[in-house]
Amino acid sequence: MMKTVLAPLALAAALASAPVIAQGISDMTDAERSTFRAEIRDYLLENPEVLIEAISVLEDRQAQAGAVQDQSLVLSNAEAIFESPHDWEGGNPDGDIVLVEFMDYRCGYCRRAQPDVERLLSSDGNIRLIVKEFPILGEQSVLASRFAISTLQTLGDSAYDLVHVGLMQMRGDVTENSLTRLADGLGLDADAILAGMNSPDVDVVISANHQLAGALNITGTPTFVMNDQLLRGYAPYEGMAAMVAEMRAEVN
């Protein structure tokens, strides 16, 4: 609401202080300046749709500028984003679209996105997925990510895939006992996973992902990188599928 109120006021002020084509406002007399501003005010009151149109143009320009800046950030950090040896990868390793997800197991929108991502991978077949463990929502987030990373490092890709989905679907607190029950239920060696959770190798992954997120100005989850574009926040399946189609259309 505050943004909606301030934007018209700022625009009106900008218009009132803008140069006149034939005469600069600084060259006006006080009476002329007062008349000029009154006319602008009257016009805007009689035609408020002009404000809405101008605000829309401004927001579009800001969005375009933000997208260009995000694209530059992705390109300058491409190796860390797409080629890290520490991350789990799914989907088609040779896919023409690469989808990278920065996620937190305690994030409600990450949980909401998980079936959408799975649907995208299964329905498309030509997308490479990279998962970036990015715990930012407290100790339980860190504990869950450590467990997942240890699973990958200790038991491999298939075990990580099972644990990743299991942690996304887990309800209740994340504790050593609940993680043990999860591993046991999946037929995995819980003791081996727990033993590796606090290893320096796990620290390296979490630290690298936080450093990369900082370089990309990522402060929330989920955040996606799709090829050279950043998608900040949750997007449903339909939105991601549309982005994929648009990217392929641009290539062709």
N, C-alpha and C positions, 0 to 999 in steps of 0.2 A: 504494500500500500504506500509506503513512504517513497519508494522509487517512482511510482505512478504520479504522485503529487509533485515531487521535486522536478521531474523531467520537464513538464510543461512550463513551470516557473523558470527553469534554467533556459529553456528555449526562448521564452518571451523576453527574458533579459538580454539574451544574445541578439535577438532581432532588434530590440530597442537600442542597443548600443552599436549595431552594425553601420558601416558607412552607407550613405545615400549615394545613388548613382551620380546625380548631378552635383551634389554638394555634401561634403563631409559633415557629420554631425557636430564635430568640434568647431566648424565654421558657423554653425547656427547661433542665432540669438537664443536667449533663454526662452522666449515666447515661442519661437519656431521649434525648438527642441521639445518643449512641452506639448505642442500641437502634434508633432510627429509621433511622439510616444503614445499620445491619446488615440491617434488614428490606428496605430498598431494594435493597441489594446482592444479597441472597438471591433477591428477586423477579426481578431482572434476569438472574441466573444461571440461574434456572429457566425464564425466559421470554425468551430472547435475541431472539426474533422482534419483541419490542416495540421493541428498539433499532433493528432494521432498518426497521421501520415508521416510527419517529420520524425517522430519518435521511432516509428517502424523502420524508416530508412537508416536512422542512427544505429539502432540495434542490429540491423543487418550488416552494417559496415563494421561494427564492433565484433560481431560473430565471425565475419570473414577475416578480420585482422587476427583474431584469436586462433582461428584455424591455421592461418599461415604461420603464426608463431609456433603453434603446436607441431606442425609439420617440420619446421626447422629443428625443434627439439628432438623429434624422433630421428631425423636423419643424422644429427650430430651424435646420437647415442645408439645408433643402429646395432653395433656389435654387441653391446651389453644387453640390448633388448632381445635380439633375435638369435644370438649365437652363444649364449652362456651355457657352459657344460653342466651347470648345477640344476637346471630346471627340468621338470617333467614335461614330456611332449606327447600329445595324442593326435587323433585324426590322421590325415594323410601327410606323411613327412615331405612329400613332393607337391603339396597343394599350392595353387597359384595365389591363394589368399592366406595370410598368416594372421592369426588372432592370438593376441597375448593378453592374459588376464591377471591383473594385480588384485588379489583377493585376501579376505580374512574370514576364517571359519565362524566367527561370532557376528558377522555382518548379515543382517536380515536380507538386504538386497542382494548380497552374494548368493545366499541360499535360494533366493527367488530366481536369480539368473542361471543357476546351475542346470536345471532342466531345459532352459531355453538354449544354452550353449550345447548341451547334448543333442537336442533336436536339430540345431543348425548343423552339427557335424554329421549326424546320421542322414539328414535329408539332402545334404549337399555332396559329400564325399570327396571334395577337392579343397578342403581347408585344413591347414596345419594349426594345431592349438599348442600354446605354451602357457604354462601356469607359473605365475610368480607368487611365491609365498610372501605375503606382506602383512604381518600381524601388527595392528595398530590400536586394537580395542581392549587392551589390558592384558593381565597376566594369563588369563585363560586362552586368549588368542595366541599368545606366544607359546604356551604349552601345546596347544593343538598343532601349530605349525612345526614346532620342534618334533612332535611325534610323526607328522607326515613326512618331513624331510628325512628323519632317521629311517623311516620305512623305505623310502626311495634308495637311500644310501646303503641300507643293510640288506633289503630283500628284493629290490629292483622295481622295474616299471609297473608290472602287473599288480604287485602288492600295493604300490602307491595309489594306483587307480582305484582299487577297492577302498582303501583308507580315506582317500580324498572324498569320495562320494559318501562314505559312512560318516565322516566328520561334518559334512554339509547337512546331513540329515539328522545328526545327533541333537537330542533335546536334553535339557538339564545342564548341570555344571560339567565343565571339562576338568577331570581330576585323573590322577594316576589310576585309580580304580576303574573309572568309566572308560579310560583308554584301553586298559587291559581287557575289559569286557568286550570292547569293540574288536580288538585284535583276535581274541579267542573266538568270537562269533564269526569272524571271517576266515578262521582256520590259519591264522598267522602266528608267528612266534613273538608273543608279546614281550617276553623277557629280553630278546635280542633287540627289539625296537627301543624299549625303555633304556637299555644299557647305552644306546648310541645317541640319546636325545641331547645330552649336554656336551657332545664332542666339539672340538674346534671346527670340524668340517661343517657342522650345522650352523655354528656361529657365522662362518664365512658366507653362507647362503643368505641368511637373514640380513646381515650387515650390507651385503652387496645389493640386495633388493631395496633396502631402505635408502641407500646412497643413490641408486638409479631413480627411485621415485622422487627424491629430492631434486635431481637434475631435470626431471620432467615436470616439476611442479605438481606432483600428484599428492594430494592430501586426504583422499577418501577412497573408499572401496564400494563397489567394484569400479575399477578403471580399466578400460580396454585400449589396446593399440591394434588397429586393423590396418595392415600394411603401413602406410605413412601417415595415418590419421589417428588422433587420440579421441576416444569416446569416454567422457568423464561422467560416471554414474550408470545406473541401471538402464538397459535398453531391452525391450522384449524381443522375442524371436523375430517378429515381423520387421522391426526396425533394423536389426542386424542383417537379416536376409536382404532387405532393400539396399543397405550399404554395400553388401557383397555384389549385388546385381549392378549397382551403379559403378563400382570400381571396374568390373569386367567390361561394362559398356564403354567406359572411357578408354580402356586398353584396345578394344576392338574398333 
